[in-house]
Amino acid sequence: MNILSVASEVFPLIKTGGLADVAGALPIALAGHGMHMRTLMPGYPAVMQRLAKTEVVATFEDLLGEPARILAATHEGIDILVLDAPGFFDRQGGPYTDATGKDFVDNWRRFAALSLAGAEIARGLIPGWQPDIVHAHDWQAAMTAVYMRYTGLQHIPTVVTVHNLAFQGQFGPEIFTGLDLPPEAFSVEGLEYYGDVGFLKGGLRTAWSITTVSPTYAHEIMTPEYGMGLEGLINARAGELVGIVNGIDTAVWNPETDPHIARSFAAGSLKKRAMNRKALVERFNLIEDDGPIFCVVSRLTWQKGIDIIAEVADWIVERGGKLAVLGSGDQGLEGTLLAAASRHRGHVGIVIGYNEPLSHLMQAGSDAILIPSRFEPCGLTQLYGLRYGCIPIVARTGGLADTVIDANEAALSARVATGFQFTPINAEGLRQALRRVFKAWHEPKVWARIQNQGMKSDVSWENSAARYADLYSSLLSRV
């Protein structure tokens, strides 16, 4: 089976969040199920620099106003198709924002072009290769399904995966004429969304199947609280909605072989984690004592509950805990955390920015990871925590609820607990969970048991890839 994946970021070439991890890991996992996935992504400067050898397999004289090429390459086992369109992607900044953090004003055209290129590949643009299934990720690629519906390719099954419904790609109606779509596409059955153009809305309306990245999140987005205005459409398509929890690349995230940590270890050798804890203490200028180190590896935003962490930081320090934070985002939240670090030198440390190697050391050296997200479609950092014996403390929402077994009395008695869940998702809810955490910390055998049970969890892509393989097969059976 040939599958075309369309994504705006792919790890290890470029990453801003969990979407990249999924887009990078799924093709490799599917290969074990006899499926060949090629991934179409934009030719950002960082991507073009990292691809050593490419082959031109198709060209566009005019792709929504710009010349472009499709380049084929292989990178770390992933079969990549790059949309080389300098007018859209050869610019400074990130994938979606300029150097000042503002969205590029032509994002609608940039990612419509990516989607249109995906549709043309589905049509047979690349000699000798045509996909049986097209799988588009998030709003940046969701238009692939729209282009296929309105340009005579509706017979090819399409899947749109929602990684985070909060980001929808909504633009003013004036852009529609620049999309090269027939007038009927600007309707309730297509792109029209309260008078605007909705990229994700159009994908959800036109795709054969909708997936999201955990079963709980699939249920949540059918409600007004989490549906972000799209709950009516999602309920209307409930029969085509599937929640498949993400996995992680267990070759990249492996404490036994990780080159980014100070000392490798396994479930049976947790004492070796002490070297990583020591390295973490030095990196964040913390005081070493017998209290637990809580880490945060996250975008610093309201969605991620970072204001909740800021509110309980003093409380954590008063009880003998320490806090190590890595991330960037809202400047106000950054400032609040920096102020906490200033108040509690040696007890709170913060590094502003994105640092993949440091994130590995934090999972290997911290005792627990705080993830108080107000909503979390899947989440990956709790899976890394489980893998590394860094006990997750998570809000009871989305994929966090699906992947962490709360250390309540029954779970502790049955020896199946892997972390701590809490609700309500506010400062008092987190404090209540932390009281249980501190109690477990002072019972070393209980703590080690939770660590070991977490490290036994299957956080790989194997089960998830099998579910995607089943989904693809079921869609092809309808052709």
Residue pairs with C-beta under 8 A, 6 or more apart in sequence:
1 34
1 35
1 36
1 132
1 133
1 472
1 473
1 476
2 35
2 36
2 37
2 38
2 129
2 130
2 131
2 132
2 133
3 30
3 35
3 36
3 37
3 38
3 131
3 132
3 133
3 134
3 135
3 472
4 37
4 38
4 39
4 40
4 81
4 118
4 121
4 122
4 131
4 133
4 134
4 135
5 23
5 26
5 27
5 37
5 38
5 39
5 40
5 135
5 136
5 137
6 39
6 40
6 41
6 114
6 115
6 118
6 134
6 135
6 136
6 137
6 141
6 144
7 19
7 20
7 23
7 39
7 40
7 41
7 136
7 137
7 138
7 140
7 141
8 19
8 41
8 42
8 95
8 96
8 111
8 114
8 137
8 138
8 140
8 141
9 15
9 16
9 17
9 19
9 20
9 23
9 41
9 95
10 20
10 23
10 24
10 39
10 41
10 78
10 80
11 20
11 21
11 23
11 24
11 25
12 24
12 75
12 76
12 252
13 24
13 41
13 46
13 47
13 50
13 51
13 75
13 80
14 20
14 41
14 44
14 46
14 47
14 95
15 21
15 356
16 94
16 95
16 96
17 163
17 164
17 299
18 163
18 213
18 246
18 378
18 379
18 380
19 137
19 138
19 163
21 246
21 248
21 249
21 380
22 137
22 161
22 163
22 213
22 246
23 39
23 41
23 137
24 78
24 249
25 247
25 248
25 249
25 461
26 37
26 461
26 465
26 468
27 37
27 38
27 39
27 77
27 78
27 79
28 77
28 78
28 249
28 461
29 247
29 460
29 461
29 462
29 464
29 465
30 37
30 465
30 468
30 469
31 37
32 462
32 465
33 465
33 466
33 469
35 469
35 472
36 79
37 79
37 135
38 79
38 80
38 81
38 129
38 131
39 78
39 79
39 80
39 81
40 70
40 81
40 82
40 83
40 114
40 117
40 118
40 121
41 47
41 80
41 81
41 82
41 83
41 114
42 82
42 83
42 85
42 88
42 89
42 95
42 110
42 114
43 71
43 82
43 83
43 84
43 85
43 86
43 89
43 90
44 89
44 90
44 95
45 89
45 90
45 91
45 92
47 82
48 82
48 84
48 90
50 75
51 71
51 73
51 75
51 80
51 82
52 73
53 73
54 71
54 72
54 73
54 82
55 71
55 72
55 73
56 69
56 70
56 71
56 72
57 70
57 71
57 72
57 81
57 126
57 127
58 69
58 70
58 120
58 121
58 125
58 126
59 67
59 68
59 69
59 70
60 67
60 68
60 69
60 85
60 117
60 120
61 67
63 85
63 113
63 116
63 117
64 109
64 112
64 113
64 116
64 178
64 179
64 180
65 87
65 109
65 178
66 85
66 86
66 87
66 88
66 113
67 85
67 87
68 83
68 84
68 85
68 88
68 113
68 117
69 83
69 84
69 85
70 81
70 82
70 83
70 84
70 117
70 121
70 125
70 126
71 81
71 82
71 84
72 79
72 80
72 81
72 82
72 126
73 80
73 82
74 80
81 121
81 126
83 89
83 113
83 114
83 117
85 113
88 106
88 109
88 110
88 113
89 110
91 98
91 104
92 98
92 99
93 99
93 104
96 103
96 104
96 107
96 140
97 103
97 104
98 104
104 110
107 169
108 169
108 171
108 175
108 178
108 197
108 199
109 175
109 178
111 139
111 140
111 141
111 143
111 169
111 199
112 143
112 178
112 179
112 199
114 140
114 141
114 144
115 136
115 140
115 141
115 142
115 143
115 144
115 146
115 147
116 143
116 144
116 147
116 180
117 125
118 134
118 136
118 141
118 144
118 147
119 134
119 144
119 147
119 148
119 151
119 153
121 130
121 131
122 130
122 131
122 134
122 144
122 148
122 153
122 156
123 130
123 151
123 153
124 130
131 156
132 156
132 157
132 472
132 476
133 156
133 157
133 158
133 159
133 472
133 475
133 476
134 144
134 145
134 148
134 156
134 157
134 158
134 159
135 158
135 159
135 161
136 142
136 143
136 144
136 145
136 158
136 159
136 160
136 161
136 203
136 207
137 160
137 161
137 163
138 161
138 162
138 163
138 164
138 167
138 200
139 167
139 168
139 169
139 199
139 200
139 203
140 169
140 199
141 160
141 203
142 160
142 169
142 199
142 200
142 202
142 203
142 204
142 207
143 179
143 199
143 202
143 203
144 158
144 203
145 158
145 160
145 202
145 203
145 206
145 207
145 208
146 181
146 185
146 190
146 191
146 199
146 202
146 203
146 206
147 153
147 181
148 154
148 156
148 158
148 206
149 185
149 190
149 206
150 181
150 182
150 184
150 185
150 190
155 479
156 479
157 208
157 209
157 472
157 475
157 476
157 478
157 479
158 206
158 207
158 208
158 209
159 207
159 208
159 209
159 210
159 211
159 471
159 472
159 475
160 200
160 203
160 204
160 207
160 209
160 210
160 211
161 210
161 211
161 212
161 213
162 200
162 204
162 210
162 211
162 212
162 213
162 221
162 377
163 212
163 213
163 377
163 378
164 377
165 200
165 212
165 221
165 226
165 227
165 228
165 230
165 377
166 228
166 303
166 375
167 200
168 198
168 199
168 200
168 201
168 228
168 230
169 198
169 199
169 200
170 193
170 196
170 197
170 198
170 199
170 200
170 201
171 196
171 197
171 199
172 196
172 197
173 186
173 195
173 196
173 197
175 197
176 185
176 186
176 191
176 197
179 185
179 191
179 197
181 190
181 191
184 190
185 191
185 202
186 192
186 197
189 205
190 202
190 205
190 206
191 197
191 198
191 199
191 201
191 202
192 198
193 201
193 202
194 229
200 230
201 230
201 233
204 210
204 230
204 233
204 234
204 237
205 233
205 237
207 240
208 240
208 475
208 478
209 240
209 242
209 471
209 475
210 234
210 237
210 240
210 241
210 242
211 241
211 242
211 243
211 244
211 468
211 471
212 218
212 221
212 241
212 242
212 243
212 244
212 377
213 243
213 244
213 245
213 246
213 377
213 378
213 399
214 243
214 244
214 245
214 246
214 377
214 378
214 398
214 399
214 402
214 403
215 243
215 244
215 245
215 402
216 243
216 397
216 398
216 399
216 401
216 402
217 226
217 243
217 375
217 376
217 377
217 378
217 398
217 399
218 241
218 242
218 243
219 243
220 226
220 375
220 397
220 398
221 227
221 228
221 230
221 231
221 234
222 231
222 234
222 235
222 238
222 241
223 231
224 231
226 375
227 234
234 241
242 467
242 471
244 464
244 467
244 468
244 471
245 378
245 399
245 402
245 403
245 464
246 378
246 380
246 383
246 399
246 461
246 464
247 383
247 459
247 460
247 461
247 462
247 463
247 464
247 465
248 380
248 383
248 384
248 387
248 459
248 460
248 461
249 461
250 387
250 459
250 460
250 461
251 257
253 360
253 363
253 383
253 384
253 387
253 388
254 387
255 261
255 264
255 265
255 266
255 364
255 387
255 388
255 389
256 264
256 265
256 266
257 264
258 264
258 360
258 364
260 356
260 357
260 358
260 360
260 361
261 276
261 279
261 360
261 361
261 364
261 365
262 275
262 276
262 278
262 279
262 361
262 364
262 365
263 272
263 273
263 274
263 275
263 276
264 272
265 271
265 272
265 273
265 276
265 364
265 389
266 455
267 389
267 451
267 452
267 455
267 456
270 389
270 448
270 451
270 452
273 364
273 365
273 389
276 361
276 364
276 365
277 293
277 365
277 366
277 367
278 288
278 365
279 361
279 365
280 286
280 293
280 295
280 324
280 361
280 362
280 364
280 365
280 366
281 287
281 288
281 293
281 365
283 349
283 351
283 358
283 361
284 324
284 349
284 350
284 351
285 345
285 346
285 349
286 293
286 322
286 324
286 346
286 347
286 349
287 322
287 346
287 347
289 320
290 320
291 319
291 320
291 321
291 322
291 441
292 320
292 321
292 322
292 367
292 368
292 437
292 438
292 441
293 321
293 322
293 323
293 324
293 365
293 366
293 367
293 368
294 316
294 321
294 322
294 323
294 324
294 366
294 367
294 368
294 369
294 370
294 393
295 323
295 324
295 325
295 326
295 362
295 363
295 366
295 368
295 369
295 370
295 390
296 306
296 309
296 323
296 324
296 325
296 326
296 327
296 369
296 370
297 326
297 327
297 359
297 362
297 363
297 369
297 381
298 304
298 306
298 326
298 327
298 329
298 371
298 381
299 327
299 328
299 329
300 306
300 325
300 327
300 328
300 329
300 330
300 333
300 334
300 337
301 329
301 330
301 333
302 330
302 333
302 374
303 373
303 374
303 375
304 329
304 371
304 372
304 373
304 374
305 371
305 372
305 373
305 374
305 395
305 425
305 430
306 327
306 329
306 330
306 333
306 337
307 333
307 336
308 372
308 425
308 426
308 427
308 430
309 323
309 325
309 337
309 370
309 372
309 430
310 333
310 336
310 337
310 340
311 427
312 427
312 430
312 431
312 434
313 323
313 337
313 340
313 344
313 348
314 340
314 343
314 344
315 431
315 434
316 322
316 323
316 434
317 323
317 344
317 347
317 348
319 434
319 438
320 438
321 347
321 434
321 438
322 347
322 348
322 349
323 340
323 344
323 347
323 348
323 349
324 348
324 349
324 350
324 362
324 366
325 337
325 341
325 348
325 349
325 350
325 351
326 350
326 351
326 353
326 355
326 358
326 359
326 362
327 352
327 353
327 354
328 334
328 352
328 353
328 354
334 352
337 348
337 350
338 350
338 352
340 348
340 350
341 348
341 349
341 350
351 358
359 384
362 369
362 390
363 369
363 381
363 384
363 385
363 387
363 388
363 390
364 388
364 389
364 390
366 390
367 390
367 391
367 441
367 447
368 385
368 390
368 391
368 392
368 393
368 437
369 381
369 382
369 384
369 385
369 390
369 391
369 392
369 393
370 393
370 430
371 379
371 381
371 382
371 392
371 393
371 394
371 395
371 400
372 393
372 394
372 395
372 422
372 425
372 430
373 379
373 394
373 395
373 397
373 398
373 400
373 425
374 395
374 397
374 425
375 397
375 398
376 394
376 395
376 397
376 398
376 399
376 400
377 398
377 399
378 398
378 399
378 402
378 403
379 394
379 398
379 399
379 400
379 403
381 392
382 392
382 394
382 399
382 400
382 403
382 404
382 419
383 403
383 459
384 390
385 391
385 392
385 419
385 454
386 392
386 403
386 404
386 418
386 419
386 454
386 455
386 457
386 459
387 454
387 455
387 457
387 459
388 455
389 451
389 452
389 454
389 455
391 418
391 419
391 420
391 437
391 447
391 450
391 451
391 454
392 400
392 404
392 418
392 419
392 420
392 454
393 419
393 420
393 422
393 430
393 433
393 434
393 437
394 400
394 401
394 404
394 419
394 420
394 421
394 422
395 421
395 422
395 423
395 425
395 429
396 406
396 421
396 422
396 423
396 425
397 423
397 425
400 421
401 421
403 457
403 459
404 418
404 419
404 420
404 421
405 411
405 416
405 417
405 418
405 419
405 453
406 417
406 419
406 420
406 421
407 417
407 418
407 419
407 420
407 436
407 440
407 450
408 417
411 417
412 446
412 449
412 450
415 449
415 453
416 453
417 449
417 450
417 453
418 450
418 453
418 454
418 457
419 450
419 454
420 433
420 436
420 437
421 433
422 429
422 430
422 432
422 433
423 429
440 446
440 447
440 450
441 447
